[in-house]
Amino acid sequence: MDISAVIITYNEEKRLEPALKSLKGLVSEIVVVDSFSSDDTVKLAKKYSGKVFKRKWTDFADQKNYANSRTSFPWILSLDADERISPELREEILEFKSDEPDCSGFSMPRQVFYLRKWIRHSGWYPDRKIRLFQKDKARWEGEYVHESLVIEGKIQKLKGSIHHFTYRNISEHLDRINTFSDLGAQKLYAKGKKCRLYHLILLPFSRFMKSFFWRAGILDGFAGFVISLLHGYAIFLRYAKLREIWKKGERIEPFPY
């Protein structure tokens, strides 16, 4: 069973190398599709891969589908630049590499390292993702943000986790919320959605309560409180920007993440 790893990038020189290192000895090739980074992302990627492509940013789903089309092998392992294959997940994948699995793909939990601790609750775990799949039975779909993998056939579950180092600090978390709220607002605008008072007051509060209490964010301590609070803030910001778009009548142009 030969596996191609796929990573899409944009200005990821500070986070990319650990992701590439975690794939060493596990996959037969690594395909990197970069959206014309202005840092040393491409130079770094070429240390680990002979298949590094530059492509203008469109959206997450389209970039990943293009990357998949450049692979040579029937199985694809899709990884983000801020993710790592854990030792436990590596061992699981190596165990069945000698056989042809009787399924179309595998899902695995994803665990976030945030504010110097592994998050076990708050709606961030187990956060199962299908990241290992047969190339001819899967396709990424979705516009703007929050792409999803549509797969035909049976999915098996793995126990080992993808380790996710999504934010180095609260400031970076806030920066990502600001970027993604732009895209989220544009998606709502494209669907003709309007901002109501409920979206600015009740929905953010409800999202905080859901994350902190119903999804046991309280058990993650201070990190869980911050995550829950920013969950609510992200909802508020998305709809506040939606209201701004309607008032200005302006569309937000796509941009690299």
C-alpha positions as CSV (number, residue, x, y, z in Angstrom):
1,M,0.0,0.0,0.0
2,D,1.7,3.2,-1.2
3,I,0.6,6.5,0.2
4,S,1.0,10.1,-1.1
5,A,1.0,12.8,1.5
6,V,-0.5,16.2,0.5
7,I,0.0,19.6,2.1
8,I,-1.2,23.0,0.9
9,T,0.8,26.0,2.2
10,Y,1.0,29.8,2.3
11,N,3.7,31.4,4.4
12,E,4.2,28.4,6.7
13,E,8.0,28.4,7.1
14,K,7.6,28.5,10.9
15,R,5.3,25.5,11.2
16,L,5.9,23.3,8.1
17,E,9.1,21.4,8.9
18,P,7.7,19.4,11.9
19,A,4.8,18.3,9.7
20,L,7.1,17.1,7.0
21,K,9.3,15.4,9.5
22,S,6.4,13.5,10.9
23,L,5.7,12.0,7.4
24,K,9.2,10.7,6.9
25,G,9.3,6.9,6.4
26,L,5.5,6.7,6.4
27,V,4.6,7.8,2.9
28,S,6.1,7.2,-0.6
29,E,5.9,10.8,-1.7
30,I,5.0,14.3,-0.4
31,V,3.1,16.7,-2.6
32,V,3.1,20.4,-1.6
33,V,1.0,23.0,-3.3
34,D,2.0,26.6,-2.3
35,S,0.0,29.8,-3.0
36,F,3.1,31.9,-3.8
37,S,4.4,32.3,-0.3
38,S,6.5,35.4,0.4
39,D,8.7,33.6,3.0
40,D,10.9,30.5,2.7
41,T,8.1,28.0,2.7
42,V,8.9,26.7,-0.8
43,K,12.6,26.4,-0.1
44,L,11.8,24.4,3.0
45,A,9.3,22.1,1.3
46,K,11.9,21.3,-1.4
47,K,14.2,19.8,1.3
48,Y,11.6,17.1,1.8
49,S,9.7,16.8,-1.5
50,G,10.5,16.7,-5.2
51,K,6.9,17.6,-6.0
52,V,6.4,21.2,-4.9
53,F,3.9,23.2,-7.0
54,K,3.0,26.9,-7.1
55,R,-0.6,27.8,-7.7
56,K,-2.7,30.9,-7.2
57,W,-5.0,30.7,-4.2
58,T,-8.6,29.9,-5.0
59,D,-10.2,28.2,-2.0
60,F,-9.3,25.4,0.4
61,A,-11.3,22.7,-1.4
62,D,-10.0,23.6,-4.8
63,Q,-6.4,23.8,-3.7
64,K,-6.6,20.4,-2.0
65,N,-8.3,18.8,-5.0
66,Y,-5.5,20.1,-7.2
67,A,-2.9,18.8,-4.8
68,N,-4.6,15.4,-4.9
69,S,-4.5,15.4,-8.7
70,R,-0.7,15.7,-8.6
71,T,-0.2,12.5,-6.5
72,S,1.2,9.3,-7.9
73,F,-0.3,6.7,-5.6
74,P,-3.8,5.4,-4.9
75,W,-3.9,6.4,-1.2
76,I,-3.7,10.0,0.0
77,L,-2.8,11.2,3.5
78,S,-3.9,14.8,3.8
79,L,-2.2,17.0,6.4
80,D,-2.2,20.7,7.2
81,A,1.1,22.6,7.8
82,D,0.2,23.0,11.5
83,E,-0.5,19.3,12.1
84,R,1.7,16.3,12.9
85,I,1.3,12.6,12.7
86,S,1.5,11.3,16.3
87,P,3.7,8.3,17.1
88,E,0.6,6.2,17.9
89,L,-1.0,7.1,14.6
90,R,2.2,6.3,12.7
91,E,2.3,2.8,14.2
92,E,-1.3,2.2,13.2
93,I,-0.8,3.2,9.6
94,L,2.4,1.2,9.4
95,E,0.6,-1.9,10.6
96,F,-1.8,-2.1,7.7
97,K,0.5,-0.7,5.0
98,S,1.5,-4.2,3.9
99,D,-2.1,-5.1,3.1
100,E,-4.9,-3.5,1.0
101,P,-7.5,-2.1,3.5
102,D,-11.1,-3.1,3.0
103,C,-12.4,0.5,3.1
104,S,-12.3,3.8,1.2
105,G,-10.8,5.8,4.0
106,F,-9.8,6.2,7.7
107,S,-10.9,8.7,10.3
108,M,-8.7,9.7,13.2
109,P,-9.1,12.0,16.2
110,R,-7.4,15.4,16.1
111,Q,-6.0,16.8,19.3
112,V,-5.0,20.5,19.8
113,F,-2.1,21.7,21.8
114,Y,-3.2,25.2,23.1
115,L,-1.8,27.4,25.8
116,R,0.7,24.8,26.8
117,K,-1.7,21.9,27.2
118,W,-3.5,19.2,25.3
119,I,-7.1,20.0,24.9
120,R,-9.5,17.2,25.8
121,H,-12.9,18.9,25.7
122,S,-14.3,22.4,24.7
123,G,-15.6,21.0,21.4
124,W,-12.1,20.6,20.1
125,Y,-11.7,16.9,20.9
126,P,-12.0,14.2,19.5
127,D,-12.8,16.2,16.3
128,R,-12.5,13.2,14.1
129,K,-11.3,13.8,10.5
130,I,-11.0,11.6,7.4
131,R,-7.5,12.3,6.4
132,L,-6.4,8.9,4.9
133,F,-8.4,7.9,1.8
134,Q,-8.4,6.3,-1.6
135,K,-7.7,8.9,-4.3
136,D,-10.4,7.8,-6.7
137,K,-13.2,7.7,-4.1
138,A,-12.9,11.1,-2.4
139,R,-13.2,14.8,-3.3
140,W,-13.0,18.0,-1.3
141,E,-16.1,20.2,-1.5
142,G,-17.0,23.7,-0.1
143,E,-16.4,27.3,-0.8
144,Y,-14.6,30.1,1.2
145,V,-13.9,28.2,4.3
146,H,-14.7,24.9,6.2
147,E,-14.1,22.5,3.3
148,S,-15.3,18.9,3.8
149,L,-14.2,15.6,2.3
150,V,-17.0,13.7,0.4
151,I,-16.1,10.0,0.2
152,E,-17.7,7.0,-1.3
153,G,-17.6,3.8,0.6
154,K,-16.8,2.5,4.1
155,I,-14.8,4.5,6.7
156,Q,-12.8,2.8,9.4
157,K,-11.7,4.5,12.7
158,L,-8.2,4.7,13.9
159,K,-7.2,5.4,17.5
160,G,-4.0,7.4,17.0
161,S,-4.4,11.2,16.8
162,I,-3.3,13.9,14.5
163,H,-1.5,16.5,16.7
164,H,-2.7,20.0,15.9
165,F,-0.6,23.0,16.8
166,T,-3.1,25.5,15.4
167,Y,-2.3,28.6,17.5
168,R,0.9,29.6,19.2
169,N,-0.8,32.1,21.4
170,I,-4.1,34.0,22.0
171,S,-3.0,36.8,19.6
172,E,-2.6,34.3,16.7
173,H,-5.9,32.8,17.6
174,L,-7.5,36.2,17.3
175,D,-5.8,36.9,14.0
176,R,-7.2,33.6,12.6
177,I,-10.7,34.5,13.8
178,N,-10.4,37.8,12.1
179,T,-9.4,36.2,8.8
180,F,-12.0,33.4,8.9
181,S,-14.8,35.7,9.9
182,D,-14.2,37.7,6.7
183,L,-14.6,34.5,4.7
184,G,-17.6,33.3,6.8
185,A,-19.4,36.7,6.4
186,Q,-18.8,36.5,2.7
187,K,-20.2,33.0,2.5
188,L,-23.4,34.2,4.4
189,Y,-23.7,37.2,2.1
190,A,-23.4,35.0,-1.0
191,K,-26.4,33.0,0.3
192,G,-28.4,36.2,0.9
193,K,-28.3,35.8,4.7
194,K,-29.0,38.9,6.9
195,C,-27.6,39.8,10.4
196,R,-30.2,40.0,13.1
197,L,-29.9,41.1,16.8
198,Y,-30.1,37.4,17.8
199,H,-26.9,36.7,15.9
200,L,-25.0,39.5,17.7
201,I,-26.2,38.8,21.2
202,L,-27.9,35.5,21.9
203,L,-26.0,33.2,19.4
204,P,-22.5,34.2,20.7
205,F,-23.6,33.7,24.3
206,S,-25.2,30.3,23.4
207,R,-22.0,29.2,21.7
208,F,-19.9,30.1,24.8
209,M,-22.3,28.1,27.0
210,K,-22.2,25.1,24.7
211,S,-18.5,25.0,24.6
212,F,-17.7,25.7,28.2
213,F,-20.5,23.7,29.9
214,W,-22.2,21.3,27.5
215,R,-18.9,20.3,25.9
216,A,-17.0,20.4,29.2
217,G,-14.6,23.2,28.4
218,I,-14.6,23.9,32.1
219,L,-12.5,20.8,32.5
220,D,-9.8,22.3,30.3
221,G,-9.3,25.1,32.8
222,F,-8.2,28.5,31.7
223,A,-7.5,27.2,28.1
224,G,-11.1,25.9,28.0
225,F,-12.5,29.3,29.1
226,V,-10.5,31.2,26.5
227,I,-11.6,28.7,23.7
228,S,-15.2,29.0,24.7
229,L,-15.1,32.8,24.9
230,L,-13.5,33.0,21.5
231,H,-16.0,30.6,20.1
232,G,-18.7,33.1,21.0
233,Y,-16.6,36.1,19.8
234,A,-16.0,34.4,16.4
235,I,-19.8,34.1,15.9
236,F,-20.3,37.8,16.8
237,L,-17.6,39.0,14.5
238,R,-18.9,36.9,11.6
239,Y,-22.3,38.4,11.8
240,A,-21.1,41.9,12.6
241,K,-19.0,41.8,9.4
242,L,-22.0,40.4,7.5
243,R,-24.0,43.5,8.6
244,E,-21.1,45.7,7.4
245,I,-21.1,44.1,4.0
246,W,-24.8,44.6,3.5
247,K,-24.4,48.3,4.5
248,K,-21.5,48.9,2.1
249,G,-22.7,46.5,-0.6
250,E,-19.2,45.3,-1.1
251,R,-17.8,41.8,-1.7
252,I,-14.7,40.5,-0.1
253,E,-12.1,39.2,-2.6
254,P,-10.7,35.7,-1.9
255,F,-7.2,35.7,-0.4
256,P,-4.7,33.1,0.8
257,Y,-5.4,31.9,4.3
